[in-house]
Amino acid sequence: MRKFVSIAASIAAFASMVMFTSCSKSDMYDANVVNQNTVKSYEQQFVEAFGPVSKTQSWDFTTSAKASTRGDEQPTVTWSQEQNENGFFQSFVNEDFEDVKSLVVSTEVQDWKPYAKMNLHPVFSKGNGGMYSYYVIGVDYNDLDNYEHAWISINVKYNSWYSGGSAAKNPNNTKTNNLNFNTYRVIDTQAMADDKSFFWYAVALFPETKKEWKDANADAWDNLKAKHELKTCKMFTVNNRQYVAFDCDGNKDYSDLICLLESYEPLKDPEIVKTEAKRYMMEDLGSVGDFDFNDCVVDLTKTTWSDGKVETKGVVRALGGTLDIAIVIGGKQVWSKSGQGLDVKRMYNTSNIDKNAVYGEFDASDWQPSENNISFLVKGATAQDVTKEVKFPEIGAIPQMVAVRADHDWMTEQTRVPNIDWFK
């Protein structure tokens, strides 16, 4: 059996805290020095209670449980180019034109939904005079330079439909409006919700020919996310047809490129795609032999959402000691009993247990579930006492802390866990 590694010496950052004693009110805890006899006694009594510890014993009993996640799925992008039937736009473009012009000005800006299924048809575009302008709507994912695979790339040379020119009123006149009205994109990005590098972009480019895009607009391609990520749009309905308008050059003019949306199905509210949760239970050395592992019970939960948001939260559930304690995650103190305003001489939620009790919440964003990078600081009653740090035990060591499933019960005060199988 591997010997227990003595816990850390003085920690100056915690010097102002008072001593955290054992669960037993009668036992005295000498924190002026590292009491090797206490450590040896703890190890001996642990073995007597539960048997010898295997050299391969892990004290994280959550590793066999698979987290709920869609993260194992390979991210995919689906797009295709299909032809509209003859006369597709002729049936409604002229009918909708005036209302579209009005609504693209009056409609409120809203967030663009990046994860959606749709058929996206280029319908109207705003030119910039006698110079060619390429309006590009596309995506970048897996950190790829995806300019060659833009879903919508449109060449506009002459003045805009917005000024009332003939382009919008004659959609087949490509010399006037250079939009490929007879083409649309079938798009499905819902599966990309787990890909953190995924984003839409909108870019206005101005070379004469498409082959010059990358060289003439190097800055745009090098700064797609920083300068051109597509976050907003305007959406409106005309004659039961849904349109979306994009700002491609950052001047807040959403008449740059307007598309018709068919079969539009955005991903609904963000979904939880992965949850990792553990309950950490700590045993202090002050009352050697009680092994109730309830001196501090804390839940850590890391939740990842389909929109990329990650929230990591800590909740303190029970405190079985009569003096102070602090929680450290990733080297940073995130909570303390005294800092929470609790009575450091009082034990909380270890007699009549309330499973939903909360004795403090904190941001645990530095928590790494696979590393169990959490520790507890315990401090003596006077300024001369030595601060003790209880770290997550190595494999095969005698534990002062264990990790269990977040729904696992903890023991009442001075009630020894029945056996090691209780942790599994």
N, C-alpha and C positions, 0 to 999 in steps of 0.2 A: 504494500500500500504506500503510495506516495505521501510524504509528510506534508502537512499543511504549511503553506508559505505564510510567515508572519505578516500581518497587515501593516500598512505604511506608518511612518513616524509622523512627526508634527506637520500639520498643514496650516500655514499661517492665515490663509483666507478664512478659516473657520475658527480663529482664535477667540472670537467674542462669544461663541456659543457655549452653553452649559452642558454638563455631563449627562449622557443618556445611559441610564442604568438598565439592568436586566428586567425581565418580567417579574422576577421575585423581589418583593420589597425588603426581604431580610438579608439577601446576599449583598456584599460590598464588592465593588469593582475598582481595583487599583489601576487607575489610568495614568499614573505618574511614570510608569515604565512599561515596556512591553512584557507582560507577565507570561513567561514561557511555561510556567507550571500550569497556568490556566488553560493555555492553548493545548498542552499535552493532555490535561484532564478532559478537555472538551473532545479531543480526538479519541481518547480511550473510551469514554462513555458513549460516543457516537457508534463506535464499532461494537460495543457491548449491546447497544440498543438495536442496531440494524444489521450487524455482521460486517465482515471485512469488505472494504471498498475495492471493486475491481479497478485495475489500472486503466481500463477502457470506459469506465463509467462517466457518462456526460450528465451534467446537472441541468441541462436544457431539455425538458420533457415535451417540448412543443415541436421538435424537428420532424416527427413522423406525420404530423398533420399538414396536409397540403392546403395552402392558402387559396381562397376563392379568387380566381383571376382569369382574365382573358389574355394575359400578357404572353402566354405561350404561343398564341397564334402568330403566324408570320404576317407582318403588315403587307397589304396588297393595295394596289391602285387599279381601278377598273376604268378604262375610258375607251371609247370607240367613236368613229366618225361615220355617220349615216346620212343618206340623202333624203331630203323631204320629197313628198310627192309633188308632181308638177302643179304649179299654181298655189302652193301652200301659203305663201305670204300675200299673194294678190287678193286672197279672200278677206283679209282683215287689216293689213297694214294701213291702207288709206283710211279705213274706218276709225282706227285707233289713234291716228297720228296727232291730231290736235290735243286730245286729252292727255296723251303721253307727254307732250311738250309742257303742258300745264302742271301735271302732277310731279314731274321730275324736279320742278322748282319748289312746289309747296309741300311735298311729302317730307316728313321728319326722317332724319338719319337714324339707322338702326344697326345693330351688330350683324355682321355677315356670319351665317352658320357654316362653319367649315366642314362639318361632317354631314353629308346629305346625299340623297339619290335625286337625279334630275335629268331631264333633257334640256340642254342649254342652247338656244338659238340666237345668234347675233341678229339684231333687228335694226337698230339705229346707232349711228356713231357721229361724233362731232369732229370735223376736220380742223386743220389749222392753217388754212390758206393754200398757197400753191406748193407747199412742201409735203412730201409723203410723211405720214405718221402711222407707225405700227402700234396698235394697242394690243397688249398681250395680257391675257388672264391665264394663270397656270398654277401649278403647285410645285413645291420643293419638299422632298421627303428623303429620309436616310442620308441627309447632308449631301445630296447630289445636286450638281448644276443641271437643272432640268429644262433649260431654255429651249432645247430642240423638241421638247415634248409638250409645249404649251397647249392647253386644251382649246383655247380660243386665241387665234392670232389674226388680226384684221388690219388691212392696209387701207388707209384713208388719205386721199390726195386733195380733194377739193373742199370748198366750204361746206358747212355742216347742214344737216337736216334741221338743226335747231333754228337756223336763220330763215327757214322756210324754203330752202332750195329744193330743186326737183328730185334730189337723191331719194328722200324718203317716200316721195309720191310715185316714184317709178323704181321699185326695188330691183327690176331686171336691168337697169341702166348701170352696169358695173363701171363704165367709164366715169360716171359722176360720183358714185359712192363706194366702189371697190369693196363692198362687203359681200362675202360669199353667202348670199341669202339662202342658197339651196343646200347648205350644210349645217348640221348641228352636232353637238357632242352628247353622248350618253355617258353620264358621270355617276360614279358611286364611290364616295369617300367615307362612308360610315365605318368601314373596317379600320380606318386610320386613326381612330380615337386613342389607341394605345401608343402611337408613335409620337414621341415628344418632339422630333425634328420636323414634323409635318406642318406646313402652312401654305396658304394661298398667297399669291402675289398679283399685283396689277401694275403694269409698267407702260409708259408712253415712250416710244423710241422714234428716232428721226433720221435714220440713214435712207439713202435712195433705194437700196436693195436689201433683201432679207439676209443675204450672205454676209453683210457688213454688220449685222446686229451686235455680235459679241465684241468685236474690236472697237466699234464706234461707241458702244455703251458699256464699256468694261466696268465702270463704277456701279452701274445699275446691277449687273450680274454679281459683282463682288459684295454688294450690300443689299441683297434682295430682302432679307428679313428685317434689317435695321431701317431701311428707307422705304421699302415697297410692300411690306406685308399687308395683305388685304384684311382689314378688320371691320370695315363698315360698308354700308350700301344704302340704297333706298329701294323699297319694295312697294308696289301699288298694283291695283287691279283695274283694268279697263275692259268693259264688255265681257266680264267673266274670264278674262285672260290675265295671267299674273306676269308682271315684268319686274326685273331687277336692274338697277342702274349703278354703275361703278365709277369711282373717281380714280383715274389712271395716272394722273400727274401731280397729285397732292395739293391741288388748288381749291379743293372742296366744291368743284363743279362736277356734279354727278351726271352730266350729260355726255361724258367722254364715250362711254360705251353702254348701251342698253340692250338687254337680252330678254327674250321670252323664256319663261320657265314652264315646262310641262312635266307632269308627274313628279312634282317637287315634294320630297319627303325628307325634311331635315331630321337629324337625330334629336330625339326629345331631350328633356332635361338631362344634364350630365349623370352618367351612371357610375357606380363604384365598380372599378375593374380589378382592384386588388386590395385585400385587407390583411394586414399582419398584426396580430395581437398577442401579447404575453402578459402574464401576471408574475411579478417578481415578489418573492417573500424572503425576508431577511431574519436571521437568528443572531442575536447578540451573545457575546461570551460572558455576560455578567451573571447569568443564572445557568451555570453549567449543568446540562443534563435534562432540561425541560423539553427542548427540541419541539417547540410549538410553531416555530417559523412564522411568527406573527408580529415581531417587533416593528416591522414596517411592511405593509402590503401595498403595492403600487401597480396599477395597470398602465401599460403603454400600448397605444394603437396607432398604426400608420395606415392611412387610407389614401388610395390613389383613385382619381376620378377620370372619366373618359375625356374630359377637356384638358387634362394634364395637371390639374390641381392636385397637390399632395398636402395632406394635413396629418401632423403627428402630435398626438395629445397624450398627456399624462394625467392620471387621476389617483390620488391617495385614498385607499379604502380603509386601512386600519393602522393603529399605532399602539403597540403593546408594551411600550416602555414608559418610564416616568420622568425622563429628561429629554434633552433636545436631540434632534437628528436632522441631517440634510441629505438631499438627493443630488447626485452629480451625474450628468450625461455628457459624454464626449469631452470630458475635462471641464465642463461648465456647471456651476451650481445653479439649479433651476427651481429649487424649493427648499424650505426649511420649516420645521415645526414652529419655531419661535417667530419666524418671518410671516407665517400664516396667521399669527395672532392666537394660536392655540396655547392652552395651559401645558407647559412642558412637563409638569409633574403628574399629569393625568394620562391614563391609558384610554384609548378610544376604540370602540367597536371590536373588542376582543372578549366580551362577556356575553351580552345579548347582541348577537351579530345581525346587522342590517346589511344585506348584500348590495344595496343600492346607495349606501352612505358615501358621501364625498367630503373629504377633509382637505381638499385643495386640488386645483387643476393648474396645469402649466404647459407651456409650449415645449415639446420634446423633439424639435426638428433635427437635432444632432444625433438622435438615436439610430443606430444601425442594428436591426434585428438579428442579423447573422453573427454579429460580433458581441452582442450582449454588453455593450459599452456603457453600463450603468454601475454606479457604486454608491455606497452610503457612508456618510461621515458621522462619527460619534465622538463627542467631546466631553472632557471631564468637567467637574463642578467648579474648578477654579482656573485662573489664567495659567497656572503652572502645569495643569494636566495635559496629557498627551492626546492629540486628536487621532482617532483610529479611522482607517478607511477599509471598509468591507467591499472587496471586489468580487466580481463573478468568478466562481472557482474554476480552476483548470480541471481538465479531465483526470479522473483518478484521485483528486484531492478530497479532503474532508470539507464539506460545504458549510458556509454560513449564509448562503443565498442559493435559491433555486428558481427556475423559470417553469411555469406551468401554463396550461391553457387558461385563457381569460375567464372562463366560466367555472373554474375550479374553486371549491370552498377552501377557506383557511380554518385553522383550529381555534377553539376558544382558549382563553388564558390558561397557561400551564397544563394544557392537554397535549400530550405527545402524539405526533402523527403515528398511526397504528403500525405502519411498516413502510419500507421504501416504495412498495407497489402503489401506495396512496398517491404518489406523485405522477403516476403514469396515466 
